[in-house]
Each structure stands twice: as C-alpha cells, then as structure tokens.
Amino acid sequence: MKPIAPKVKKIEVLENMRIRIEWDGKSKVVDIADSDLPDRFPKLKDRGYFKQAHLSGGSISWKDGLHLDLDELVYDWSTAQ
C-alpha cells in the first residue's frame, strides 16, 4: 500500500521539467521528464507552459485544467530530505 501524500505547502518549478515539492519542512524534487507524463500530456514538453504550474487543491495544476496528482508523482514520500 502506497503512503498518502501529506499536505503540500509549496511547489517550485525548476529547469529541465523538474518540480520541487515542499511539505512539513521536507522537500523532494520530482523529475517529470523521467516519467511517461510528457508522452501522455505533450503540452508538458513546452517550457513556457510547464513553468506555469501551480499548486491547487492538492495537485500540480495548469490554467487549462491539466493537473497531476501528487500521489502519482511521489511514490515514496519517506525518501524526502
């Protein structure tokens, strides 16, 4: 059974399709490029579009309605620093 995502306080969009996710004094960098997400959602490959990511309702979202569930992005919350 996979752990449930904690309440994320902040995200930071980094270069090369990476996002830093912060919660409870911990953080983890998720490499979106190293997943199947860019193939499933080709818009993510556009650097300008990707940089518009924001935290909304417990997921990483974009203004056009695309959202990525944090539980799907971070499989092992215990590996955070």
ABEGO torsion letter per residue (X at the ends): XBBBBBBBABBBBBBGGBBBBBBGGBBBBBBAAABAAAAABAAAABAAAAAABBBBGGBBBBAAGBBBBAAAABABAAABX
